[in-house]
């Protein structure tokens, strides 16, 4: 069973690249998403941080193209 989640937000920092023992590339990075709403006439905002890991070719692409602050 799989669940699919789409996260659209901004990178909190440059991806960190590492390799597993067998040489498989893994890129890790954090993405911030924000919700904004009005409650009792007062603007509210909540930011949620997501930890993301990309594997293999996707990891290499993320490491090459993604930078802090970019929207992903």
C-alpha positions in Angstrom: 0.0 0.0 0.0 1.3 3.4 -0.9 0.3 7.0 -0.1 1.0 9.9 -2.4 1.7 13.3 -1.0 2.4 16.5 -3.0 4.4 19.1 -1.1 4.9 22.5 -2.6 7.0 24.9 -0.6 10.4 26.6 -0.2 13.7 24.9 0.5 15.0 25.6 4.0 18.6 24.9 2.9 20.8 23.4 0.2 20.4 19.7 -0.2 22.8 17.4 1.6 24.2 14.6 -0.6 25.4 11.3 0.8 25.9 7.8 -0.5 24.9 4.4 0.9 27.4 1.6 1.4 26.6 0.3 -2.1 27.1 3.7 -3.7 23.5 4.7 -4.1 23.1 8.6 -4.0 20.7 10.1 -1.5 19.9 13.8 -1.2 18.2 15.2 1.9 16.6 18.6 2.3 13.8 20.4 4.2 10.8 22.1 2.6 8.6 24.7 4.4 4.9 25.0 3.6 2.7 27.7 5.1 -1.0 28.1 5.8 -2.6 31.5 6.2 -6.1 32.2 7.5 -8.1 34.8 9.4 -9.6 34.0 12.8 -11.7 36.5 14.7 -10.4 39.3 12.3 -6.8 38.4 13.1 -4.5 37.0 10.5 -2.9 33.7 11.4 0.0 31.8 9.8 1.4 28.3 10.5 4.6 26.9 8.9 5.2 23.2 8.6 8.6 21.7 7.9 9.0 18.5 5.9 12.1 16.3 5.7 12.5 15.0 2.2 14.9 12.3 0.9 15.5 11.8 -2.9 17.2 8.6 -4.2 19.4 7.7 -7.2 19.1 9.9 -10.3 16.5 12.2 -8.6 19.0 12.8 -5.8 21.7 13.8 -8.2 19.3 16.2 -10.0 18.2 17.7 -6.7 21.7 18.2 -5.6 22.6 20.0 -8.8 19.6 22.3 -9.2 18.1 23.0 -5.8 19.2 25.8 -3.6 18.0 27.4 -0.4 14.9 29.5 -0.8 13.8 28.0 -4.2 10.3 26.8 -4.6 9.9 23.1 -5.1 
